[in-house]
Amino acid sequence: MTLKEKYGNWALVTGASSGIGEEFAKRLASENLNLILVARRIERLEKLSKELIEKHNIKVVVAPVDLSKKKFMDELKEYAGKREVGFLVNNAGFGYNGEFVEADPDVFRKMIKVNCIASTEIAHYFGAQMAKRKKGAIIFLGSLVGYSPTPFTSVYSATKAFNLFMGEALWYELKKNNVDVLALNPGGTATEFQQVAGTSAGPVARSVKEVVNTAMKKLGKRPSVVDGFYNKVLTVIPRFITRRSTLMIAGYMRKKLYTAKAPSVSS
């Protein structure tokens, strides 16, 4: 069964202008799904839209919506219209790397809004429609840091724990409605995210294609997945040591291996 036959004609991808979101858009287009591409940067969305239409002869809706704004959901519903979205990728998000007390609290407010509140509202709206149709798929973008409190990226790791728990819980709730849900948890990945967050991809960076391939292989088979062997090992270690030791190791690794040498900004 093709993705189109299993889930429907339309997919919606948030954070589609670059990185993992862009790769998801390309993968779903190659499966002949029509797309609603959501991000703030309309120029990038239009460029990607043109590329996918020419290459795959699909329909694409460009939705330049800022998920941190108060009425983002009204805008998104308008762009989606009556299209039946059967595949949702909740990918949009951003991070911050540095001392908690030195950050602008507005960054944290926006981060929680985009990473947690927006993904919840979007999943609720489209997930309810999928449940009624008895078919669909939802992917939540978690992270390796969602498995353990992580110093120097404390709020981001907390938002990703939220995404992980949401994805796993909804996997159970929606399976009776034939809706597949997956929490996808990448580690360091070569994307623009690193520039935004002032961090690096670490010593064993994965490609966006590898991350998306992992998701597509495990969707419908398990509630969550960690991308890459190295990252899987890092999620297992805390089971065998004390919580204090886990925090000490996480803080050391974040500062030594995942902090950019020159200040920059993450996603």
Secondary structure, DSSP 8 states (H G I E B T S, - for coil): --HHHHH-SEEEEESTTSHHHHHHHHHHHHTT-EEEEE-S-HHHHHHHHHHHHHHH---EEEE---TTSTTHHHHHHHHHTT--EEEEEE-------S-GGGS-HHHHHHHHIIIIIIHHHHHHHHHHHHHHHT-EEEEEE--GGGGS--TTSHHHHHHHHHHHHHHHHHHHHHGGGTEEEEEEE--SBSSTHHHHHTB---TT-B-HHHHHHHHHHHTTT-SEEE-SHHHHHHHHGGGGS-HHHHHHHHHHHHHHHSB-SS--B--
